[in-house]
């Protein structure tokens, strides 16, 4: 994968994570919901962590 593709994938994952957070706040009315922690918060964390990791990695690697 080249740098452009990795950046697009990383930005997409971060965008999906933010959308999941907005959805969760609109549905439950709370940012954190302990009774639903294995559903929304889990996927939010995975999407944001993977996206931010890809964006940092592509920013720190040298051009090919």
The first five atom37 places (N, CA, C, CB, O) and aatype in JSON, in Angstrom:
{
  "aatype": [20, 20, 20, 20, 20, 20, 20, 20, 20, 20, 20, 20, 20, 20, 20, 20, 20, 20, 20, 20, 20, 20, 20, 20, 20, 20, 20, 20, 20, 20, 20, 20, 20, 20, 20, 20, 20, 20, 20, 20, 20, 20, 20, 20, 20, 20, 20, 20, 20, 20, 20, 20, 20, 20, 20, 20, 20, 20, 20, 20, 20, 20, 20, 20],
  "atom_mask": [
    [1, 1, 1, 1, 1],
    [1, 1, 1, 1, 1],
    [1, 1, 1, 1, 1],
    [1, 1, 1, 1, 1],
    [1, 1, 1, 1, 1],
    [1, 1, 1, 1, 1],
    [1, 1, 1, 1, 1],
    [1, 1, 1, 1, 1],
    [1, 1, 1, 1, 1],
    [1, 1, 1, 1, 1],
    [1, 1, 1, 1, 1],
    [1, 1, 1, 1, 1],
    [1, 1, 1, 1, 1],
    [1, 1, 1, 1, 1],
    [1, 1, 1, 1, 1],
    [1, 1, 1, 1, 1],
    [1, 1, 1, 1, 1],
    [1, 1, 1, 1, 1],
    [1, 1, 1, 1, 1],
    [1, 1, 1, 1, 1],
    [1, 1, 1, 1, 1],
    [1, 1, 1, 1, 1],
    [1, 1, 1, 1, 1],
    [1, 1, 1, 1, 1],
    [1, 1, 1, 1, 1],
    [1, 1, 1, 1, 1],
    [1, 1, 1, 1, 1],
    [1, 1, 1, 1, 1],
    [1, 1, 1, 1, 1],
    [1, 1, 1, 1, 1],
    [1, 1, 1, 1, 1],
    [1, 1, 1, 1, 1],
    [1, 1, 1, 1, 1],
    [1, 1, 1, 1, 1],
    [1, 1, 1, 1, 1],
    [1, 1, 1, 1, 1],
    [1, 1, 1, 1, 1],
    [1, 1, 1, 1, 1],
    [1, 1, 1, 1, 1],
    [1, 1, 1, 1, 1],
    [1, 1, 1, 1, 1],
    [1, 1, 1, 1, 1],
    [1, 1, 1, 1, 1],
    [1, 1, 1, 1, 1],
    [1, 1, 1, 1, 1],
    [1, 1, 1, 1, 1],
    [1, 1, 1, 1, 1],
    [1, 1, 1, 1, 1],
    [1, 1, 1, 1, 1],
    [1, 1, 1, 1, 1],
    [1, 1, 1, 1, 1],
    [1, 1, 1, 1, 1],
    [1, 1, 1, 1, 1],
    [1, 1, 1, 1, 1],
    [1, 1, 1, 1, 1],
    [1, 1, 1, 1, 1],
    [1, 1, 1, 1, 1],
    [1, 1, 1, 1, 1],
    [1, 1, 1, 1, 1],
    [1, 1, 1, 1, 1],
    [1, 1, 1, 1, 1],
    [1, 1, 1, 1, 1],
    [1, 1, 1, 1, 1],
    [1, 1, 1, 1, 1]
  ],
  "atom_positions": [
    [[0.84, -1.17, 0.0], [0.0, 0.0, 0.0], [0.89, 1.24, 0.0], [-0.96, 0.0, 1.22], [1.9, 1.29, 0.71]],
    [[0.51, 2.21, -0.78], [1.31, 3.43, -0.77], [0.79, 4.39, 0.3], [1.3, 4.1, -2.16], [-0.22, 4.13, 0.96]],
    [[1.5, 5.51, 0.44], [1.2, 6.46, 1.5], [-0.19, 7.08, 1.35], [2.24, 7.55, 1.52], [-0.87, 7.32, 2.35]],
    [[-0.61, 7.35, 0.13], [-1.92, 7.97, -0.1], [-3.05, 7.03, 0.31], [-2.07, 8.36, -1.58], [-4.0, 7.46, 0.97]],
    [[-2.96, 5.77, -0.07], [-3.98, 4.8, 0.3], [-4.06, 4.63, 1.81], [-3.7, 3.46, -0.38], [-5.16, 4.55, 2.37]],
    [[-2.91, 4.57, 2.47], [-2.89, 4.4, 3.92], [-3.5, 5.61, 4.61], [-1.46, 4.17, 4.41], [-4.21, 5.46, 5.61]],
    [[-3.22, 6.79, 4.1], [-3.79, 8.01, 4.68], [-5.3, 8.04, 4.52], [-3.16, 9.26, 4.04], [-6.02, 8.43, 5.44]],
    [[-5.79, 7.64, 3.36], [-7.23, 7.62, 3.12], [-7.92, 6.61, 4.04], [-7.54, 7.28, 1.65], [-8.97, 6.91, 4.6]],
    [[-7.33, 5.45, 4.2], [-7.9, 4.43, 5.09], [-7.89, 4.92, 6.54], [-7.12, 3.1, 4.96], [-8.88, 4.75, 7.25]],
    [[-6.79, 5.51, 6.97], [-6.7, 6.03, 8.33], [-7.71, 7.12, 8.6], [-5.31, 6.55, 8.6], [-8.37, 7.12, 9.64]],
    [[-7.84, 8.06, 7.67], [-8.82, 9.14, 7.83], [-10.25, 8.59, 7.82], [-8.65, 10.19, 6.71], [-11.11, 9.08, 8.55]],
    [[-10.5, 7.58, 7.01], [-11.83, 6.97, 6.98], [-12.16, 6.29, 8.3], [-11.92, 5.95, 5.83], [-13.29, 6.39, 8.79]],
    [[-11.2, 5.6, 8.89], [-11.43, 4.95, 10.17], [-11.69, 5.96, 11.28], [-10.24, 4.07, 10.54], [-12.56, 5.75, 12.13]],
    [[-10.94, 7.06, 11.28], [-11.18, 8.11, 12.27], [-12.57, 8.71, 12.06], [-10.09, 9.21, 12.19], [-13.29, 8.96, 13.02]],
    [[-12.94, 8.95, 10.81], [-14.26, 9.51, 10.5], [-15.37, 8.57, 10.98], [-14.39, 9.76, 8.99], [-16.36, 9.03, 11.55]],
    [[-15.21, 7.27, 10.74], [-16.21, 6.3, 11.2], [-16.28, 6.26, 12.73], [-15.89, 4.9, 10.65], [-17.36, 6.11, 13.3]],
    [[-15.13, 6.4, 13.39], [-15.12, 6.44, 14.85], [-15.86, 7.65, 15.39], [-13.7, 6.44, 15.36], [-16.6, 7.55, 16.37]],
    [[-15.66, 8.8, 14.75], [-16.37, 10.02, 15.18], [-17.86, 9.88, 14.91], [-15.81, 11.26, 14.45], [-18.68, 10.3, 15.73]],
    [[-18.22, 9.29, 13.78], [-19.64, 9.04, 13.51], [-20.26, 8.1, 14.54], [-19.82, 8.46, 12.1], [-21.4, 8.29, 14.95]],
    [[-19.51, 7.1, 14.97], [-20.01, 6.18, 15.99], [-20.21, 6.9, 17.32], [-19.04, 5.0, 16.18], [-21.18, 6.63, 18.03]],
    [[-19.32, 7.82, 17.65], [-19.47, 8.6, 18.88], [-20.71, 9.48, 18.79], [-18.21, 9.46, 19.14], [-21.49, 9.54, 19.74]],
    [[-20.89, 10.16, 17.67], [-22.07, 11.01, 17.49], [-23.35, 10.18, 17.57], [-22.0, 11.76, 16.14], [-24.32, 10.59, 18.21]],
    [[-23.36, 9.02, 16.92], [-24.51, 8.13, 16.97], [-24.82, 7.7, 18.4], [-24.27, 6.9, 16.09], [-25.97, 7.71, 18.82]],
    [[-23.78, 7.34, 19.14], [-23.97, 6.89, 20.51], [-24.53, 8.0, 21.38], [-22.65, 6.39, 21.08], [-25.42, 7.75, 22.2]],
    [[-24.04, 9.22, 21.21], [-24.54, 10.35, 22.0], [-26.0, 10.64, 21.64], [-23.67, 11.6, 21.78], [-26.8, 10.93, 22.52]],
    [[-26.33, 10.57, 20.36], [-27.71, 10.84, 19.95], [-28.68, 9.76, 20.42], [-27.78, 10.97, 18.44], [-29.82, 10.07, 20.77]],
    [[-28.24, 8.51, 20.43], [-29.11, 7.41, 20.82], [-29.29, 7.35, 22.34], [-28.56, 6.08, 20.31], [-30.41, 7.25, 22.83]],
    [[-28.19, 7.42, 23.07], [-28.28, 7.23, 24.52], [-28.34, 8.54, 25.3], [-27.12, 6.42, 25.0], [-28.8, 8.56, 26.44]],
    [[-27.88, 9.61, 24.71], [-27.86, 10.89, 25.41], [-26.65, 11.05, 26.32], [-29.1, 11.04, 26.2], [-26.51, 12.08, 26.98]],
    [[-25.79, 10.05, 26.38], [-24.59, 10.11, 27.22], [-23.38, 9.74, 26.38], [-24.72, 9.17, 28.45], [-23.47, 8.96, 25.43]],
    [[-22.23, 10.33, 26.74], [-21.01, 10.0, 26.02], [-20.52, 8.6, 26.4], [-19.92, 11.04, 26.31], [-20.05, 7.85, 25.55]],
    [[-20.62, 8.26, 27.68], [-20.22, 6.94, 28.16], [-21.43, 6.24, 28.76], [-19.08, 7.05, 29.21], [-22.18, 6.84, 29.53]],
    [[-21.63, 4.99, 28.41], [-22.76, 4.22, 28.91], [-22.23, 2.86, 29.36], [-23.88, 4.06, 27.81], [-21.93, 2.01, 28.54]],
    [[-22.13, 2.66, 30.67], [-21.53, 1.44, 31.2], [-22.32, 0.18, 30.85], [-21.39, 1.53, 32.69], [-21.74, -0.89, 30.7]],
    [[-23.62, 0.3, 30.72], [-24.4, -0.89, 30.39], [-24.23, -1.31, 28.92], [-25.88, -0.64, 30.68], [-24.56, -2.43, 28.56]],
    [[-23.72, -0.41, 28.1], [-23.55, -0.67, 26.67], [-22.09, -0.6, 26.25], [-24.38, 0.31, 25.85], [-21.78, -0.35, 25.08]],
    [[-21.19, -0.81, 27.21], [-19.77, -0.59, 26.94], [-19.19, -1.59, 25.94], [-18.99, -0.67, 28.23], [-18.22, -1.26, 25.25]],
    [[-19.75, -2.77, 25.84], [-19.21, -3.76, 24.92], [-19.69, -3.56, 23.48], [-19.57, -5.14, 25.38], [-19.25, -4.28, 22.58]],
    [[-20.56, -2.62, 23.27], [-21.05, -2.39, 21.91], [-20.45, -1.12, 21.33], [-22.58, -2.31, 21.9], [-19.54, -1.19, 20.5]],
    [[-20.93, 0.03, 21.74], [-20.49, 1.28, 21.13], [-19.05, 1.64, 21.46], [-21.39, 2.39, 21.56], [-18.25, 1.89, 20.56]],
    [[-18.72, 1.66, 22.74], [-17.39, 2.11, 23.13], [-16.28, 1.23, 22.57], [-17.28, 2.16, 24.64], [-15.21, 1.72, 22.23]],
    [[-16.53, -0.06, 22.47], [-15.54, -0.98, 21.94], [-15.21, -0.64, 20.49], [-16.04, -2.44, 22.04], [-14.04, -0.52, 20.11]],
    [[-16.24, -0.47, 19.67], [-16.02, -0.18, 18.26], [-15.47, 1.23, 18.06], [-17.3, -0.34, 17.48], [-14.66, 1.46, 17.15]],
    [[-15.9, 2.17, 18.89], [-15.34, 3.52, 18.81], [-13.84, 3.48, 19.07], [-16.04, 4.46, 19.81], [-13.06, 4.1, 18.34]],
    [[-13.44, 2.76, 20.1], [-12.03, 2.69, 20.46], [-11.21, 2.0, 19.37], [-11.85, 1.95, 21.78], [-10.12, 2.46, 19.04]],
    [[-11.72, 0.93, 18.81], [-10.99, 0.21, 17.76], [-10.83, 1.09, 16.52], [-11.72, -1.09, 17.39], [-9.73, 1.19, 15.97]],
    [[-11.91, 1.72, 16.08], [-11.84, 2.55, 14.88], [-10.9, 3.74, 15.06], [-13.23, 3.05, 14.5], [-10.08, 4.02, 14.19]],
    [[-11.02, 4.43, 16.19], [-10.17, 5.59, 16.41], [-8.71, 5.2, 16.58], [-10.64, 6.35, 17.64], [-7.82, 5.88, 16.05]],
    [[-8.44, 4.13, 17.32], [-7.06, 3.71, 17.53], [-6.4, 3.27, 16.23], [-7.01, 2.58, 18.55], [-5.27, 3.66, 15.95]],
    [[-7.09, 2.48, 15.45], [-6.51, 2.03, 14.18], [-6.3, 3.2, 13.22], [-7.42, 0.97, 13.53], [-5.27, 3.28, 12.56]],
    [[-7.27, 4.1, 13.14], [-7.14, 5.24, 12.24], [-6.02, 6.18, 12.63], [-8.43, 6.0, 12.19], [-5.24, 6.61, 11.78]],
    [[-5.93, 6.5, 13.92], [-4.88, 7.4, 14.38], [-3.51, 6.75, 14.21], [-5.1, 7.8, 15.84], [-2.55, 7.43, 13.86]],
    [[-3.42, 5.46, 14.47], [-2.15, 4.75, 14.28], [-1.71, 4.79, 12.83], [-2.27, 3.29, 14.76], [-0.53, 5.02, 12.55]],
    [[-2.63, 4.57, 11.9], [-2.27, 4.63, 10.48], [-1.83, 6.04, 10.08], [-3.45, 4.18, 9.61], [-0.88, 6.2, 9.32]],
    [[-2.53, 7.05, 10.57], [-2.17, 8.42, 10.23], [-0.8, 8.81, 10.8], [-3.24, 9.39, 10.75], [-0.02, 9.48, 10.13]],
    [[-0.52, 8.4, 12.03], [0.8, 8.68, 12.61], [1.9, 7.93, 11.87], [0.81, 8.3, 14.1], [2.97, 8.49, 11.6]],
    [[1.63, 6.68, 11.54], [2.63, 5.89, 10.82], [2.96, 6.48, 9.46], [2.14, 4.48, 10.65], [4.13, 6.55, 9.09]],
    [[1.95, 6.91, 8.73], [2.22, 7.49, 7.42], [2.9, 8.85, 7.54], [0.94, 7.62, 6.63], [3.65, 9.24, 6.65]],
    [[2.63, 9.56, 8.61], [3.29, 10.85, 8.82], [4.75, 10.72, 9.2], [2.58, 11.63, 9.87], [5.55, 11.61, 8.89]],
    [[5.11, 9.63, 9.86], [6.48, 9.45, 10.32], [7.38, 8.7, 9.35], [6.47, 8.74, 11.61], [8.6, 8.78, 9.45]],
    [[6.79, 7.98, 8.39], [7.62, 7.23, 7.44], [8.13, 8.17, 6.34], [6.81, 6.06, 6.81], [7.49, 9.17, 6.0]],
    [[9.27, 7.82, 5.82], [9.86, 8.62, 4.75], [9.18, 8.31, 3.42], [11.38, 8.36, 4.66], [8.58, 7.25, 3.25]],
    [[9.28, 9.22, 2.51], [8.68, 9.01, 1.17], [9.4, 7.87, 0.47], [8.76, 10.3, 0.3], [10.61, 7.69, 0.6]],
    [[8.63, 7.1, -0.27], [9.21, 5.96, -0.98], [9.56, 6.33, -2.39], [8.25, 4.77, -0.98], [10.06, 5.5, -3.15]]
  ]
}
